[in-house]
Amino acid sequence: MKVADFDFELPPERIAQTPIEPRDASRLMVLHRDSGELEHRIFRDLPRYLRAGDALVLNDTRVIPARLIGEREGTGGRVEVLLLHPTGPDTWETLVRPGRKARPGQRLLFGGGRLRAEVQGLTPAGGRAVRFTYEGRFEDVLEELGRVPLPPYIRTELEDPGRYQTVYARDPGSAAAPTAGLHFTPRLLEEIAGLGVEIVYLTLHVGLGTFRPVQVEDVEEHVMHAEYYRVTEEAAARLNAARARGGRIIPVGTTALRTLETVADEAGVIRPGSGWTDIFIYPGYRFKATDALVTNFHLPRSTLLMLVSALAGRERILAAYREAVRLGYRFFSFGDAMLIL
């Protein structure tokens, strides 16, 4: 299976640069897998496709101000560091730009020296291991000096950084938002709960594994970068109870789906736990715990596009994407949504 099989033409003007207001005013394409039928709705219409007993699964991770802009000590050259995840006391796996000048031993300064760092070495994924020194609490320093990281295809400054957080974000640790959840409002969640739908939270801290480009020709050769997840005993019990009652398990976003598929056994039973997942889902995968999916429209040739193709079929997904382009749907993080039933 070739990565080129997951390519499609996307005009640059279809890439959303700013979020829609209100959140639930985004468009919603509904894809019925059994018939191939497409419906075109507004996201706030989502409840009409849900029923009592279903479980809607949300990733409650919170994006940290993981983007640091500073300079290289000695030269004053500009440097940008993206924090991915901590690997030890004051040590993080990061992405550094320009990477060729971030050699081991290079010292970096942020905020005029309020925060200092030293490159410790290269990581297997091509990033940098960085150790920080500072006074006070690292979280407070990061809040002061860091910025919410936006994907590189968004070139418009975000007026309200809170719009790159879900309304239910509560567990800090992500370098990127679980963007399918950006469409929900508190009122919409209340309406869904009022239908008798279980709303269940789990955590996956979004890192390099979610947005790392695929740089191989054969899909099977791509290796996902591990990301940290947590599923509580309560969440697992509620999901298993919903399944036992005949309800559907509907993750919101590919991160929630990947977490569910990581912790489910072959019978579809959800096991509580925490750890690191590098699960890579592409066509041919047999889903164990996923009955439907709420997601956004994804990058060409990306692992996310491969995942939704595994769920709905590559040809069907690419046909739906072509229709989305034709009808002016907005793509990627701040774009519109798709419900795959």
Secondary structure, DSSP 8 states (H G I E B T S, - for coil): -BGGGG-----GGGB--S--SSGGGSEEEEE-TTT--EEEEEGGGGGGG--TT-EEEEE-EEE---EEEEEETTT--EEEEEEEEEEETTEEEEEEESGGG--TT-EEEEGGGTEEEEEEEE-TTS-EEEEEEESS-HHHHHHHH-B----TT--S--S-GGGGS-TT--EEEESS--GGGGG--HHHHHHHHHTT-EEEEEEE---HHHH----SSBGGG-----EEEEE-HHHHHHHHHHHHTT--EEEBSHHHHHHHHHHB-TT--B--EEEEE-----TT---SS-S-EEEE---TT-HHHHHHHHHH-HHHHHHHHHHHHHTT--BSTTS-EEEE-
